[in-house]
Amino acid sequence: MLDLRRRQFITLLGGAAAAWPLAARAQQVSMPVVGVLYSGSPEMFETLISAFRRGLNEVGYVEGRNVALELRLAEGRYDRLPALAADLVRRQVAVIFTAGGQNSAFAAKANTATIPIVFTTGGDPVRSGLIASLNRPGGNVTGVTNLTAEREPKRLEILHELVPTADRIAVLVNPAYQDVELRVDEIQAASRTIGKQIHVVQASTENAINMAFAALAQARAGALLVSSDPFFFGRRHQIVALAARYAVPAIYQWREFAQIGGLISYGADRSYAQHEAGIYVGKILKGAKPSDLPVQQAVKLELVINVNTATALGITIPPTLLARADEVIE
């Protein structure tokens, strides 16, 4: 469907070009193009690109007026990212903006050492080897991290506070996601601190998510931590519905899960990273070097609790947890 829409758009654009004045067409040719490489779904992307555009606007760039965006969406298929990144490099875009985790950023970095890359990610870009340091990223890569993947131990702690009787906690991970082994190790270490058993279930397809929930039910897991992953975000309706069907208390990374019936979420505001990335892309278009732009960190975290879901699960939310919530959905 996306390819069809894009072909229709290009056809319309080509037909309209004949009617443009020569000066307008010359201006269009010289307009810088920003390549956008996103690992998730179109529906997810629409919620993020508006914040990115606002950042661009603040630096003086307006899409369609003095900058163009060339979109490449993997729709949750991380294996498609290298080819999509290579396509943007062949297109000779001025900057590549990557979103939806470090998989996108690594795919872009592997394809060019000269085109500037601005990433947004939930992981630690230094530990993963994406950049040299936050203050001096080096090379052609910089961006913004919200460190949401680094919050998994904290999410486990919150889940334990909410469901202290759950001796075994399932963790849903996507084996195709960057640094998933390291993330599981950190969760395992945190589980030993609170005296809980961890049961890891994996899924990287829609059907595998169904199988993962059946497996956690068979393992008699008393709670579930859904790890940070763009693919899981794109399948949030399915995951929240399965959590309700199996009556398993679950914690998620983004507020959108709680807004559609998920029990609780804890993570950064996604729009902040996209907005700041838009500003960085604008600065690079004006001549700034990525190596001179320190990687930013999103510091605002949001705790969202859905009390209706808690009631349906027979869970009493501790007053201390309610008091810390940024939003309570009733």
C-alpha positions as CSV (number, residue, x, y, z in Angstrom):
1,M,0.0,0.0,0.0
2,L,2.8,2.4,0.9
3,D,4.6,1.7,-2.4
4,L,1.4,2.3,-4.3
5,R,0.8,5.6,-2.6
6,R,4.4,6.6,-3.3
7,R,4.0,5.8,-7.0
8,Q,0.8,7.7,-7.1
9,F,2.5,10.7,-5.4
10,I,5.4,10.6,-7.8
11,T,3.1,10.4,-10.8
12,L,1.1,13.4,-9.6
13,L,4.3,15.3,-8.9
14,G,5.7,14.6,-12.3
15,G,2.4,15.8,-14.0
16,A,2.3,19.0,-11.9
17,A,6.0,19.8,-12.6
18,A,5.2,20.7,-16.2
19,A,3.0,23.6,-15.1
20,W,5.6,25.0,-12.6
21,P,7.5,28.2,-13.6
22,L,11.1,27.6,-14.4
23,A,12.4,29.5,-11.4
24,A,10.2,27.4,-9.1
25,R,11.5,24.2,-10.6
26,A,15.1,25.3,-10.3
27,Q,14.5,26.1,-6.6
28,Q,13.0,22.6,-6.2
29,V,16.0,20.9,-7.7
30,S,18.4,22.7,-5.3
31,M,16.3,21.8,-2.2
32,P,18.2,19.7,0.3
33,V,16.8,16.2,0.9
34,V,16.8,14.6,4.3
35,G,16.6,10.8,4.3
36,V,14.4,9.3,7.0
37,L,15.1,5.7,8.0
38,Y,12.6,4.2,10.4
39,S,12.3,0.7,11.7
40,G,8.6,0.7,12.7
41,S,5.2,1.0,11.1
42,P,3.6,3.9,9.2
43,E,1.1,4.4,12.0
44,M,3.9,4.7,14.5
45,F,5.9,7.0,12.3
46,E,3.1,9.6,12.0
47,T,3.1,10.1,15.7
48,L,6.8,11.0,15.6
49,I,7.4,12.8,12.4
50,S,5.4,15.9,13.5
51,A,7.7,16.4,16.4
52,F,10.7,16.1,14.0
53,R,9.2,18.6,11.7
54,R,8.7,21.1,14.6
55,G,12.3,20.8,15.4
56,L,13.3,21.5,11.7
57,N,10.9,24.4,11.6
58,E,12.6,26.0,14.6
59,V,15.8,26.1,12.7
60,G,14.2,27.6,9.7
61,Y,13.4,24.6,7.6
62,V,9.9,23.8,6.4
63,E,9.1,20.6,4.4
64,G,8.1,21.4,0.9
65,R,9.4,24.9,1.1
66,N,13.2,24.7,1.6
67,V,13.7,21.0,2.6
68,A,12.3,17.7,1.4
69,L,12.0,14.4,3.3
70,E,12.6,11.0,1.6
71,L,11.0,8.3,3.8
72,R,12.1,4.7,4.1
73,L,10.1,2.5,6.5
74,A,11.0,-1.0,7.5
75,E,7.6,-1.7,9.1
76,G,9.1,-3.8,11.9
77,R,11.3,-5.9,9.5
78,Y,14.7,-5.0,10.9
79,D,16.4,-7.2,8.2
80,R,15.1,-4.6,5.6
81,L,17.0,-1.7,7.2
82,P,20.4,-2.2,5.5
83,A,18.9,-2.2,2.0
84,L,16.7,0.9,2.8
85,A,19.8,2.7,4.2
86,A,21.8,1.9,1.1
87,D,19.0,3.3,-1.1
88,L,19.1,6.6,0.8
89,V,22.9,6.7,0.3
90,R,22.5,6.1,-3.5
91,R,19.9,8.9,-3.4
92,Q,22.7,11.1,-2.1
93,V,20.6,12.7,0.6
94,A,22.1,15.6,2.6
95,V,21.4,14.1,6.0
96,I,20.0,10.7,7.2
97,F,17.7,10.8,10.2
98,T,17.2,7.4,11.8
99,A,14.5,6.5,14.3
100,G,13.1,3.4,15.9
101,G,16.1,2.1,17.8
102,Q,19.8,1.5,17.2
103,N,19.2,-1.0,14.4
104,S,18.3,1.9,12.1
105,A,21.3,3.9,13.1
106,F,23.7,1.0,12.7
107,A,22.3,0.3,9.2
108,A,22.9,3.9,8.1
109,K,26.3,4.0,9.6
110,A,27.3,0.8,7.9
111,N,26.4,2.3,4.5
112,T,28.1,5.7,4.7
113,A,31.0,7.4,6.5
114,T,30.4,10.8,4.9
115,I,26.7,11.6,4.9
116,P,25.8,13.0,8.3
117,I,23.5,10.8,10.4
118,V,21.3,12.0,13.2
119,F,19.8,9.2,15.3
120,T,17.1,8.7,18.0
121,T,17.5,5.6,20.1
122,G,16.4,4.1,23.4
123,G,19.8,2.4,24.0
124,D,23.2,3.5,25.2
125,P,25.0,4.5,22.0
126,V,28.4,4.5,23.6
127,R,28.1,1.0,25.1
128,S,26.8,-0.3,21.8
129,G,29.7,1.2,19.8
130,L,27.5,3.5,17.7
131,I,29.5,6.6,18.9
132,A,32.8,7.2,20.7
133,S,31.3,9.4,23.5
134,L,28.3,11.5,24.3
135,N,30.2,14.8,24.3
136,R,32.4,13.9,21.3
137,P,30.5,11.4,19.2
138,G,33.1,11.5,16.4
139,G,32.7,10.7,12.8
140,N,29.5,11.4,10.9
141,V,27.0,10.3,13.6
142,T,25.2,12.2,16.4
143,G,21.7,12.3,17.8
144,V,19.5,11.9,20.9
145,T,19.0,9.0,23.3
146,N,16.1,8.6,25.7
147,L,17.8,5.5,27.3
148,T,14.5,3.8,27.5
149,A,16.2,0.4,27.0
150,E,18.4,1.2,30.0
151,R,15.2,1.5,32.1
152,E,14.4,-2.2,32.0
153,P,15.7,-2.9,35.6
154,K,13.7,0.0,36.9
155,R,10.5,-1.3,35.1
156,L,11.1,-4.6,36.7
157,E,11.4,-2.9,40.1
158,I,8.1,-1.1,39.5
159,L,6.4,-4.3,38.4
160,H,7.6,-6.0,41.6
161,E,6.2,-3.1,43.7
162,L,2.9,-3.4,41.9
163,V,2.6,-7.2,42.0
164,P,4.9,-8.4,44.9
165,T,3.3,-11.8,45.0
166,A,4.5,-12.7,41.5
167,D,7.5,-15.1,42.1
168,R,8.1,-15.7,38.4
169,I,8.1,-12.8,35.9
170,A,8.1,-13.3,32.2
171,V,10.1,-10.9,29.9
172,L,9.1,-10.5,26.3
173,V,12.0,-9.7,24.0
174,N,12.6,-9.4,20.3
175,P,15.7,-11.5,19.3
176,A,16.2,-9.3,16.2
177,Y,16.7,-6.2,18.3
178,Q,20.1,-4.6,18.9
179,D,21.8,-5.6,22.2
180,V,19.0,-7.9,23.3
181,E,21.4,-10.3,25.1
182,L,22.8,-7.4,27.2
183,R,19.3,-6.3,28.1
184,V,18.3,-9.7,29.2
185,D,21.5,-10.0,31.3
186,E,20.7,-6.7,33.1
187,I,17.1,-7.8,33.8
188,Q,18.4,-11.1,35.1
189,A,20.8,-9.3,37.5
190,A,18.0,-7.0,38.7
191,S,15.7,-10.0,39.3
192,R,18.2,-11.5,41.6
193,T,18.3,-8.3,43.6
194,I,14.5,-8.5,44.3
195,G,14.5,-12.3,44.6
196,K,12.4,-13.1,41.5
197,Q,12.7,-15.8,38.8
198,I,12.8,-14.6,35.2
199,H,11.3,-16.5,32.3
200,V,12.3,-15.1,28.9
201,V,10.0,-15.4,25.9
202,Q,10.9,-14.3,22.4
203,A,8.9,-12.9,19.5
204,S,9.8,-11.1,16.3
205,T,6.5,-11.8,14.3
206,E,2.8,-11.4,15.0
207,N,2.3,-15.1,15.4
208,A,5.3,-15.5,17.6
209,I,3.8,-13.0,20.0
210,N,0.7,-15.2,20.4
211,M,3.0,-18.2,21.0
212,A,5.0,-16.2,23.6
213,F,1.9,-15.5,25.6
214,A,0.9,-19.1,25.5
215,A,4.4,-20.0,26.7
216,L,4.3,-17.6,29.6
217,A,1.0,-18.9,30.7
218,Q,2.3,-22.4,30.6
219,A,5.3,-21.3,32.7
220,R,2.8,-19.8,35.2
221,A,4.4,-16.4,35.1
222,G,2.7,-14.0,37.5
223,A,3.6,-10.8,35.7
224,L,5.1,-9.6,32.4
225,L,7.7,-7.1,31.4
226,V,7.5,-6.1,27.7
227,S,10.9,-4.9,26.7
228,S,11.5,-1.7,24.8
229,D,11.2,-2.4,21.1
230,P,9.7,-0.5,18.1
231,F,8.2,-3.8,16.8
232,F,6.4,-4.4,20.0
233,F,5.1,-0.8,19.9
234,G,3.7,-1.4,16.5
235,R,1.9,-4.5,17.9
236,R,0.7,-2.9,21.1
237,H,-3.0,-3.5,20.5
238,Q,-2.3,-7.2,20.1
239,I,0.0,-7.4,23.1
240,V,-2.4,-5.5,25.4
241,A,-5.3,-7.6,24.3
242,L,-3.3,-10.8,25.0
243,A,-2.3,-9.5,28.4
244,A,-6.0,-9.0,29.2
245,R,-6.9,-12.5,27.8
246,Y,-4.3,-14.2,29.9
247,A,-5.0,-11.9,32.9
248,V,-1.3,-11.2,33.3
249,P,-0.2,-7.8,34.9
250,A,2.3,-6.2,32.4
251,I,4.5,-3.2,32.3
252,Y,5.5,-1.4,29.1
253,Q,7.9,1.3,28.0
254,W,5.5,3.9,26.4
255,R,2.4,5.6,27.6
256,E,0.5,4.6,24.5
257,F,0.2,1.0,25.9
258,A,-1.5,2.3,29.1
259,Q,-3.7,4.5,27.1
260,I,-5.2,1.5,25.2
261,G,-5.7,-0.6,28.3
262,G,-2.2,-1.7,29.4
263,L,-1.7,-1.8,33.1
264,I,1.3,0.5,33.6
265,S,4.1,2.1,31.6
266,Y,7.4,3.8,32.4
267,G,9.6,5.5,29.9
268,A,10.7,8.7,28.3
269,D,8.5,11.1,26.2
270,R,9.2,9.9,22.7
271,S,8.4,13.3,21.1
272,Y,11.3,15.0,22.9
273,A,14.0,13.0,21.1
274,Q,12.3,13.5,17.7
275,H,12.0,17.2,18.2
276,E,15.7,17.6,19.2
277,A,16.8,15.5,16.3
278,G,14.9,17.8,14.0
279,I,16.9,20.7,15.4
280,Y,20.1,18.9,14.9
281,V,19.3,18.0,11.3
282,G,18.5,21.7,10.7
283,K,21.8,22.7,12.2
284,I,23.7,20.3,10.0
285,L,21.9,21.6,6.9
286,K,23.3,25.0,7.9
287,G,26.8,23.7,8.1
288,A,27.3,22.2,11.5
289,K,29.4,19.0,11.8
290,P,27.9,15.9,13.6
291,S,31.1,15.5,15.5
292,D,30.7,18.9,17.0
293,L,27.1,18.2,18.2
294,P,27.1,16.3,21.5
295,V,24.6,13.5,21.8
296,Q,21.7,14.6,23.9
297,Q,19.8,12.6,26.6
298,A,16.1,12.8,27.3
299,V,15.8,13.2,31.1
300,K,12.0,13.4,31.6
301,L,10.4,10.0,32.4
302,E,6.7,9.3,32.6
303,L,4.9,6.8,34.8
304,V,1.3,6.1,33.6
305,I,-1.1,3.8,35.4
306,N,-4.4,2.5,34.2
307,V,-6.6,1.9,37.2
308,N,-9.4,0.3,35.2
309,T,-7.1,-2.4,34.1
310,A,-5.8,-2.8,37.7
311,T,-9.4,-3.3,38.9
312,A,-10.1,-5.8,36.2
313,L,-7.0,-7.8,37.3
314,G,-7.9,-7.5,40.9
315,I,-4.8,-5.5,41.7
316,T,-4.7,-2.8,44.4
317,I,-2.2,-0.1,43.4
318,P,0.0,0.9,46.3
319,P,-0.6,4.5,47.3
320,T,3.1,5.3,47.0
321,L,3.1,4.2,43.4
322,L,-0.1,6.2,42.6
323,A,1.6,9.3,44.2
324,R,4.5,9.0,41.8
325,A,2.4,8.6,38.7
326,D,2.5,11.3,36.1
327,E,-0.9,10.2,34.7
328,V,-3.6,8.0,36.2
329,I,-6.1,6.7,33.6
330,E,-9.5,5.9,35.1
